[in-house]
Amino acid sequence: MSGTICITGASSGFGESCARRFIKEGKKMILLARRLERLKQLQEELGRSDHIYIARLDVRNKNAVKSVFENLPKEFEEIELLINNAGLALGLESAPEANLDDWETMIDTNIKGLIYCTRQILPGMVHRKKGYIINIGSTAANWPYPGGNVYGATKSFVQQFSRNLRADLLGTGIRVTDIEPGLAETEFSIVRFKGDENRASKVYQGTQPLTGKDIADIAWWLFHLPPHVNVNTLEVMPTCQAWGPLAIERK
């Protein structure tokens, strides 16, 4: 089958799960992440190494993104699906106590990295009048919470950027979807709490959260909808999660 599937942040979490789900398509795959050894291990587990191209990539580095996409092997050049998964949250401190470096890292990864990758693949998709961009957002784009400050703001960018892409790409045949997961157990909280696995595990204690496989199955379903169907935004929470009451300060 023609067409290549490209996944950023493919070494763990939603990205890894998407790689495991989409390998069954028989299409060629580009798997990108900072941890090359994890990618090599995943490539070996998936088999069909001739169908999988891996590369170390920090999406924050604009020149590195440009280089990776401009130097793809010819047989991997025609990207049919881009899953912009690379992203992270750092810290849960309130804004006055938050680490400014953490804020910048989230902005550079969740916003700038996503637009760098998107901009690289768009001309080819437009030329072929075929393609799909799935951006991994978050319920944090819609529902603020204490400590979510810049992380939630970056995911609001992802949401609005996805919508504006739809506006720009009208008439090209290219689809764009923003998947917005809620509570999901991946390495997300371990990264957020900078390796503190005990603190991370408490986030999911007593719950049945979403899994990487759940989001991969949703991405797969979206990809297989008829070409004339575009799901603009898909917000998904585990059944155990819902909205809470509005906060009230009492004196």
C-alpha positions in Angstrom: 0.0 0.0 0.0 1.3 3.5 -0.9 1.8 6.2 1.6 4.0 6.6 4.7 2.9 7.1 8.3 5.1 9.4 10.4 4.9 9.5 14.2 6.8 11.9 16.4 7.6 11.0 20.0 7.4 7.4 18.9 9.6 5.9 21.6 6.9 5.7 24.3 3.3 6.4 25.3 0.8 7.3 22.6 3.4 7.4 19.9 4.7 3.9 20.6 1.2 2.6 20.8 0.3 4.2 17.5 3.4 2.6 15.9 2.3 -0.9 17.2 -1.3 -0.3 15.9 -0.4 1.1 12.5 2.3 -1.4 11.6 -0.6 -3.7 10.7 -1.5 -1.4 7.8 1.5 -2.7 5.8 2.5 0.8 5.1 6.0 2.3 5.5 6.5 4.1 8.8 8.8 6.9 10.0 9.4 6.8 13.7 11.0 9.8 15.3 12.0 10.5 18.9 14.9 11.7 21.0 15.7 8.2 22.4 17.2 6.3 19.5 17.9 3.2 21.4 14.2 2.9 22.3 13.4 3.3 18.7 15.8 0.6 17.7 14.2 -1.7 20.2 10.7 -0.9 18.9 11.8 -1.4 15.3 13.2 -4.8 16.2 10.0 -5.8 18.1 7.8 -4.7 15.2 9.8 -6.5 12.6 9.6 -5.6 9.0 12.6 -3.3 9.3 12.5 -2.6 5.6 9.1 -0.8 6.2 10.4 1.2 9.2 12.7 4.3 9.1 13.9 5.6 12.5 15.8 8.7 13.4 16.8 10.5 16.5 15.0 13.9 16.6 14.4 16.6 19.1 11.5 18.5 17.6 12.5 21.7 19.4 15.5 21.9 17.0 14.2 23.6 13.8 17.2 22.8 11.8 17.2 19.1 12.9 13.5 18.8 11.9 14.3 20.3 8.5 17.3 18.0 8.0 15.4 14.8 8.9 12.5 15.5 6.6 14.6 16.7 3.7 16.9 13.7 3.9 14.3 10.9 4.1 15.0 7.9 1.9 13.0 8.3 -1.4 10.7 5.4 -0.6 9.6 7.1 2.6 9.0 10.6 1.2 5.3 10.5 0.5 3.9 11.0 4.0 0.2 10.2 4.1 -0.4 10.5 7.8 1.5 12.7 10.4 0.8 12.0 14.0 2.2 15.0 16.0 2.6 13.2 19.3 5.8 14.6 20.7 5.0 16.7 23.7 5.3 16.9 27.5 4.2 18.5 30.8 6.8 19.6 33.3 5.9 20.4 36.9 2.6 21.1 38.7 3.6 24.2 40.6 1.4 27.3 40.6 2.5 30.1 38.2 4.3 32.2 40.8 6.5 29.2 41.8 6.9 27.5 38.4 10.2 26.9 36.8 10.6 29.3 33.8 12.9 26.8 32.0 10.1 24.2 32.3 7.7 26.7 30.8 10.1 27.3 27.9 10.6 23.6 27.3 6.9 23.0 27.1 6.4 25.9 24.6 9.4 24.7 22.5 8.2 21.1 22.4 4.4 21.3 22.4 4.1 24.4 20.1 7.2 25.0 18.2 8.1 21.4 17.6 4.6 20.6 16.4 4.6 23.5 13.9 8.1 22.7 12.6 7.1 19.1 11.7 3.7 20.2 10.3 5.3 22.8 8.1 7.8 20.3 6.7 5.2 17.8 5.4 2.4 20.1 4.3 3.7 21.1 0.9 4.0 17.4 -0.2 0.5 16.7 1.1 -1.0 19.7 -0.7 0.8 18.7 -3.9 -0.6 15.2 -3.8 -4.0 16.5 -2.6 -4.0 13.8 0.0 -3.0 13.6 3.6 -4.0 13.5 7.3 -2.6 15.4 10.3 -3.5 14.1 13.7 -2.4 16.4 16.5 -2.3 15.0 20.1 -3.8 17.7 22.3 -5.2 17.4 25.8 -8.4 18.1 27.8 -6.2 20.7 29.5 -6.8 22.8 26.4 -10.5 23.2 27.5 -10.5 22.7 31.3 -8.0 24.6 33.4 -6.7 23.1 36.6 -4.2 24.4 39.3 -0.7 23.9 38.1 -1.7 23.4 34.5 -0.8 27.0 33.6 1.6 26.8 30.5 0.9 23.2 29.7 -2.8 23.9 29.2 -2.0 27.0 27.3 0.3 25.0 24.9 -2.5 22.5 24.3 -5.0 25.4 23.6 -2.5 26.4 20.9 -2.6 22.9 19.4 -6.4 23.0 19.4 -6.6 26.4 17.6 -3.7 25.7 15.2 -5.6 22.5 14.2 -8.7 24.5 13.5 -6.8 27.1 11.5 -5.1 24.4 9.5 -8.5 23.2 8.5 -9.4 26.7 7.3 -6.2 27.0 5.3 -6.4 23.5 3.8 -10.0 23.7 2.6 -10.1 22.3 -0.9 -6.9 20.3 -0.7 -8.4 17.1 0.5 -6.2 17.1 3.7 -7.9 16.2 7.0 -6.8 17.5 10.4 -7.9 16.2 13.8 -7.0 17.3 17.3 -7.3 14.3 19.7 -7.6 15.6 23.3 -7.1 12.8 25.9 -7.8 13.2 29.5 -6.3 11.1 32.3 -4.0 8.5 30.6 -1.4 6.3 32.1 1.8 6.5 30.1 5.2 8.0 31.0 3.4 11.4 31.1 3.4 11.9 34.8 6.9 10.4 35.3 8.2 13.1 32.9 6.0 15.8 34.6 7.5 14.9 38.0 11.0 14.4 36.6 11.4 10.8 37.3 9.6 10.6 40.6 7.7 7.3 39.9 6.1 7.2 43.4 4.5 10.6 42.9 3.5 9.7 39.3 1.8 6.5 40.4 -0.4 8.4 42.8 -2.0 10.2 39.9 -3.6 7.0 38.7 -4.2 5.4 42.1 -7.7 3.9 42.3 -8.6 4.8 38.7 -8.9 3.0 35.4 -7.2 5.6 33.1 -6.9 5.7 29.4 -4.0 3.8 27.9 -1.8 4.4 24.9 -3.6 1.6 23.1 -6.9 3.4 23.6 -5.6 6.5 21.9 -3.9 4.4 19.1 -7.2 2.7 18.4 -8.9 6.1 18.1 -6.3 7.4 15.7 -6.6 4.2 13.7 -10.4 4.6 13.5 -10.1 8.2 12.4 -7.6 7.3 9.7 -10.1 4.7 8.3 -13.1 7.0 8.1 -14.1 7.9 4.6 -12.0 10.7 3.0 -15.0 13.1 3.0 -15.4 12.8 6.8 -13.2 15.0 9.1 -13.5 14.9 12.9 -12.2 18.3 13.9 -11.7 17.7 17.6 -12.2 14.5 19.6 -12.1 15.0 23.4 -11.8 11.7 25.3 -11.7 10.9 29.0 -11.8 7.7 31.0 -15.2 6.9 32.4 -13.8 7.5 35.9 -13.0 11.2 35.0 -15.4 14.1 34.7 -15.5 17.8 35.5 -15.4 19.1 39.0 -17.2 22.0 40.6 -15.9 25.5 40.0 -13.4 26.7 42.6 -14.6 29.2 45.2 -12.5 31.1 47.7 -14.1 31.2 51.1 -13.0 33.6 53.9 
